[in-house]
Amino acid sequence: YFVVIHVDKASNPARREYLKSVLLEPEGHRDSLRFTVISDPPEEEEDLECEDVGFAYVSLQEIFQKQRDIIEQDIDIFNSQDGSAVIGKLKVTVEALHALRAVYEECKNH
């Protein structure tokens, strides 16, 4: 899947404020993107809900500190029932450095 999260000033000020908080107050905020891995119900039971299987995280603060986007990197998937148990890997690309730099420059200039 390919997902774009828009953070432009005009249309998405709340998301942009969130990025500012990640950069300025990383200790006080969750600074990660969370990926949720779900299971679809079996075909014979399509009326059932999807279930959360696990979660994977990418740190935006780490991308900014290392000055490097994450390109096709395997990250751990943690069990949704036991957050410490790794149940697999998820290959992700997160291109956020350009947006984080732009937000950081705004913060410096105000």
C-alpha positions in Angstrom: 0.0 0.0 0.0 1.0 3.6 -0.6 -0.3 6.2 1.8 0.3 10.0 1.7 -0.3 12.1 4.8 -0.5 15.7 3.8 1.0 18.3 6.2 0.8 21.5 4.1 0.2 24.7 6.1 -3.0 25.7 4.3 -5.0 22.5 4.5 -3.5 20.6 7.4 -2.5 22.9 10.2 -3.3 20.4 13.0 -0.9 17.8 11.5 1.7 20.5 11.0 1.4 21.5 14.7 1.8 17.8 15.6 5.1 17.7 13.7 6.2 20.9 15.5 5.5 19.2 18.8 7.5 16.1 17.8 10.5 18.3 17.0 10.3 20.7 19.9 9.0 18.5 22.7 10.0 14.9 21.8 9.9 13.8 25.4 6.3 14.9 25.9 4.7 13.4 22.8 4.5 10.2 21.0 6.8 10.8 18.1 6.0 7.7 16.1 3.9 6.8 13.2 2.0 3.7 14.1 1.1 1.0 11.5 -1.7 -1.4 12.4 -1.6 -4.9 11.0 -5.1 -6.4 10.8 -6.6 -9.8 9.8 -9.6 -10.0 7.5 -12.3 -12.4 8.6 -12.5 -15.7 6.7 -14.6 -15.7 3.5 -17.3 -17.9 5.1 -17.6 -15.4 8.0 -17.4 -12.1 6.1 -19.9 -10.4 8.6 -17.2 -10.5 11.3 -15.0 -7.5 12.0 -11.4 -7.2 11.1 -9.1 -7.8 14.1 -5.9 -6.0 15.1 -3.0 -8.5 15.0 -0.1 -6.2 15.7 1.5 -2.8 15.6 4.7 -1.4 14.1 6.3 2.0 14.8 8.6 4.4 13.0 10.1 7.3 15.0 9.8 10.7 13.3 12.3 12.1 15.8 14.8 9.4 14.7 14.3 10.3 11.1 15.0 14.0 11.9 18.0 13.3 14.1 19.6 10.9 11.6 18.6 13.2 8.7 17.6 10.1 6.7 14.3 8.8 5.5 13.4 5.2 5.9 13.5 3.4 2.6 12.2 -0.2 2.4 13.3 -1.1 5.9 12.0 -4.0 7.8 10.5 -3.0 11.2 9.2 -5.2 14.0 5.5 -6.0 14.3 4.5 -6.3 18.0 1.6 -8.5 19.0 -1.5 -6.4 19.8 -2.3 -8.5 22.9 1.3 -8.4 24.3 3.1 -5.3 23.1 6.5 -6.8 23.8 6.2 -9.9 21.7 7.5 -9.5 18.1 5.4 -11.5 15.7 6.8 -10.5 12.4 8.3 -7.8 10.1 6.8 -5.1 8.0 8.7 -3.5 5.1 8.0 0.3 5.1 9.2 3.4 3.4 8.6 6.7 5.3 9.7 9.8 3.4 9.2 12.5 6.1 12.6 14.3 6.3 11.7 17.1 3.8 8.5 17.9 5.8 10.3 17.7 9.1 13.0 20.0 7.9 10.5 22.5 6.6 8.6 22.5 9.9 11.9 22.9 11.9 12.9 25.9 9.8 9.5 27.5 10.5 10.0 26.9 14.2 13.5 28.5 14.1 12.2 31.6 12.3 9.4 32.3 14.8 
